[in-house]
Amino acid sequence: MPAFPMVYASLFSGFYTAMMLVLLVMILRTIAIEARGKRPAASWRSFWDVVFALTSFGLAVLLGVAFGNIISGLPIDAAGDMHIQLLELLNPFALLVCLATVSMLTMHGALFLT
């Protein structure tokens, strides 16, 4: 049970499509990690490496856009519901936060590799 059920319910009413995309990307990312080692062929491994890279990038983009929208504020009606389309979430501030999120996570990965 979440600590703030009204906030939890409001965010999921507006971010439903985005959260389903986050869930899909996280599932594909896990499948890529698991499937990569199933066959020794180089093409098999490189395919799953590409899937892992794209899903990791997609996860950073989706979470960055969501975080940017949460920071800037979202329209919530009197019932506590948010009625916003997925493309409406792509405002300039959210895209800037998305760019910062992708940059920070890329730097984090580069530091890990060094």
VENVENCOR-V783494 format. One record per pair of residues at least 12 apart in sequence whose ideal C-beta (glycine too) atoms are under 7 Angstrom apart, sorted by the first residue. I is the first residue (numbers start at 1). J is the second residue. D is the distance in Angstrom with one decimal. If there is no record, write none. Layout:
i=I j=J d=D
i=I j=J d=D
//
This chain:
i=6 j=80 d=5.6
i=9 j=80 d=6.5
i=10 j=76 d=5.5
i=10 j=80 d=4.9
i=10 j=81 d=6.7
i=10 j=82 d=5.6
i=13 j=81 d=4.7
i=13 j=82 d=5.1
i=14 j=74 d=5.9
i=14 j=82 d=2.8
i=14 j=84 d=4.9
i=15 j=66 d=6.0
i=17 j=86 d=4.7
i=18 j=62 d=6.0
i=18 j=66 d=5.8
i=18 j=86 d=6.2
i=18 j=89 d=6.6
i=21 j=62 d=5.8
i=22 j=59 d=6.6
i=22 j=62 d=5.1
i=22 j=63 d=6.9
i=25 j=55 d=4.8
i=25 j=58 d=4.7
i=25 j=59 d=4.9
i=25 j=62 d=6.6
i=26 j=59 d=6.5
i=28 j=51 d=6.4
i=28 j=55 d=4.7
i=29 j=52 d=6.2
i=29 j=55 d=4.1
i=29 j=56 d=6.3
i=29 j=59 d=6.7
i=32 j=48 d=4.7
i=32 j=51 d=4.3
i=32 j=52 d=4.0
i=32 j=55 d=6.4
i=33 j=52 d=6.5
i=35 j=48 d=5.3
i=36 j=48 d=4.0
i=36 j=49 d=6.8
i=57 j=102 d=7.0
i=60 j=101 d=5.5
i=60 j=102 d=4.7
i=60 j=105 d=4.8
i=61 j=98 d=5.5
i=61 j=102 d=6.3
i=63 j=101 d=6.4
i=64 j=97 d=5.4
i=64 j=98 d=3.4
i=64 j=100 d=7.0
i=64 j=101 d=3.1
i=64 j=102 d=6.2
i=65 j=89 d=5.7
i=65 j=90 d=6.6
i=65 j=94 d=4.8
i=65 j=98 d=4.8
i=67 j=97 d=5.8
i=67 j=101 d=6.7
i=68 j=93 d=5.6
i=68 j=94 d=3.4
i=68 j=96 d=6.9
i=68 j=97 d=3.1
i=68 j=98 d=6.1
i=69 j=89 d=5.3
i=69 j=94 d=4.9
i=71 j=97 d=6.6
i=72 j=93 d=4.9
i=72 j=94 d=6.8
//
